[in-house]
């Protein structure tokens, strides 16, 4: 699942959880459209300084656990997408490689037959073989020079953001 869709799913789950817990939706709460009960955990007169330490620790552990689960789910989704993309590319390359191999064989046979009219058969075959090895060397050098992307870029970025957020919250 792409990251943007994951964010939408996450927001929908958060809205559903607030509705199940009989808590106002964040936009309603911020706009003051819904009257809050005095025992509501989001009541404006209640601050973190009034919370018992055990409650704060429990809330921190719950939030950390949820965050960890979501990061693992994001990593799984990214890995699954990367694996599927890689499999598709490998199959495509295999088919293309097979076709190229067969085509190259036919072209080499045609080149040897054409050169055989001007020189000995063995010299024509040798010339075509040397030319193919030279082409293979150039292609190999180009492929080795390509750099691959960093794996799990989004997961790494969101983990860094989460660590930064946690540092800001504890400061």
Secondary structure, DSSP 4 states (H G I P E B T S, - for coil): --HHHHHHHHHHHHHHHHHHTT---HHHHHHT-SPPPTT-TT-TT--GGGS-HHHHHHHHHHHHHHHHHHHHHHHHHHHHHHHHHHHHHHHHHHHHHHHHHHHHHHHHHHHHHHHTTTS-HHHHHHHHHHHHHHHHHHHHHHHHHPPPPPTTHHHHHHHHHHHHHHHHHH-
